[in-house]
Amino acid sequence: MNAPPSDAVRLLRAFALRAWTLALLVGIAGDALLTIVFALAGVGLLLAPAETVAGCRQGPLDEVLPPSRRTP
C-alpha cells in the first residue's frame, strides 16, 4: 500500500503547476525565453527529491542551542 505524499511533495507539485501555468501564459504572450525558464523550473520542481526538502528541518541554530530548545 502506498503512503500518502508528504507536505513537501504536495508543495513542490503545487509550485510546479504554478510554474507551468506561468509558462503557458507567458508563451501565449509571446516571450520565448521566459516560457523556457518557467517550463524548466516546473520540471525541476516536479523532479526535485522530496527527501532532501523534508530533511531540511534542522534549524541554523541547532548546533548552538541546548537540546531542550532545538526544533523537533
C-alpha positions, -999 to +999 in steps of 0.1 A: +000+000+000+014+034-009+018+061+018+002+095+011+026+121-002+043+143+024+036+180+027+069+187+009+059+167-021+025+184-023+041+218-020+066+210-048+038+198-070+018+229-064+048+251-073+055+231-104+019+235-115+021+273-110+054+275-129+038+256-158+008+278-157+031+309-159+050+292-188+017+288-207+006+323-201+040+338-210+041+316-241+008+329-252+021+364-247+050+356-270+081+357-248+100+325-256+129+329-232+106+333-201+085+304-214+115+281-214+126+294-180+092+288-163+088+254-180+123+242-169+116+255-134+083+235-133+101+203-144+129+209-119+103+213-091+085+182-101+116+161-102+132+175-070+138+148-044+113+153-016+136+136+009+161+164+005+134+190+012+119+171+041+153+165+056+160+203+059+141+206+092+172+212+112+174+249+121+206+270+117+210+274+155+205+237+164+242+232+170+243+261+194+211+257+213+207+232+242+188+200+234+156+212+251+154+243+228+161+226+195+135+221+168+119+186+166 
